[in-house]
């Protein structure tokens, strides 16, 4: 692949780290782990009973201790801004004191090591306090993005059997108040195992307090602020984070403590070249993995000061993000290609009217970044001074796996390429049979050795864990992504090779969408695929077969869309719905998704000899043609 390169770096040149990693990756990760605080040292650095790993076996540590107790208590941890303009500054000392109080409150409500606690909060500092309070006592937190619906919350709380839910009366999003407490009430109405709901006051709305409910203020303020951090086994689960896959409902990705902290702290330092004076700002919501690893844990473990913003970055207008950067003198910005595409469309004059000279490093995550968007980021935002790190990773990998690392080394950057794997991580691009493909050839990305941030398993489903990630290429982790390695060894991450969509960087399974669509009483079959979208990267298109005798109307369309919003959440809203009389299927009755994908991407549809009914293809093709006309 031909590409321009940009020789901008921060002058760091530490070749020793890479050399150490390639000579013995286990010893290398041990060395990184030693930079954390351990109450007791480990005996075995890695126990690898493929595909199950345990890092730093015998070692005792605690995530909240590493994030708070070891830091300078006077230093600002969070510069918080609410969507409505509220502002707060929270020091490490204040965060520690609140965390201890909440941890005591959780203990007094009967939460013990290993119990699950669901957190459904807006982006407020108390979300970080909640996470760290769980970590402090060894409770496993499971954060749910505050844009998910009651039905989605119910599924997750049911699966994790959380005893406590921490929520707020409401949260602000685009000027609206999302009634979080009311949504939680609906979600847990038949879940008797939920013992208590702790409710933070944020939005000043009227709520009904039930028997199970406690006010955050009462729970926290009435609890003592001394609480020793629990000395936890390195492999003690830290959190469950639900994410969509190719089949069924979202699965609970389970992460450990010691391995995860090692991976996050090392990558945070290498990627962001963090200095004591930096002001870091990651725009991700903590409901997603980026927010877990690089808002909640990474910056705190490294003692950084960060900006945390509650609302949409373009609310109340397209200047909000740049205003925040100017106000807090942000030095490091980590955001998504979707956000960048949106801001690029608003035009250069908006960012150009702000002082962005504090910026020194820019990052992106979550989806492929188009080279022209990369260049815009580099030129208009970074003024050709700031390296851009395109970081590839997944909920399952815990932390970054492929990225330029300006904190470690200076390399020529290629717009749209994630460059190289981080030290200690071994990836390959392979064909169907598992053989490495030639340079500049598309293949599947796999990971060949265990890494410290890797998931422990899927919550309660070891068999699924083995099947999803370790069965396609036995012994190797299958990422589900397409990639290309170019002649210089640079990796280009091309997006999902499986039935998972990335809409505005959010991961949505087609199977989950389809089962929501067919649960409508008028729909008999559904097939969903993604089409390219100028801003969101991908948009959802649904093909629906109505039941016999059902009249196809706009009302039906709206009903079906509403159903998806209620069952999954607004992020899963289909952009277009097409009613067809049949779906292209194989003779054995399986929907030929390969064909839908190919048509959506304008690719050749290939061999269709196993297709049962050719007429279905032409019907879908007509729908795509219509769509393309609409999109111009
Ligand atoms: O397809 C890849 C894409 O996001 C997927 C993982 O999604 P999720 O678990 O939600 O985590 C997102 C945040 C880490 C991957 O399988 N992806 C992530 N980062 C990139 C990317 N695709 C291209 N370039 C990236 N930098």
Boltz pocket constraint, residues with backbone or C-beta under 6 A from the ligand:
constraints:
  - pocket:
      binder: B
      contacts: [[A, 243], [A, 289], [A, 290], [A, 364], [A, 365], [A, 366], [A, 367], [A, 368], [A, 369], [A, 390], [A, 391], [A, 392], [A, 393], [A, 394], [A, 395], [A, 396], [A, 402], [A, 418], [A, 479], [A, 480], [A, 481], [A, 493], [A, 494], [A, 495], [A, 496], [A, 502], [A, 505], [A, 506], [A, 507]]
      max_distance: 6.0
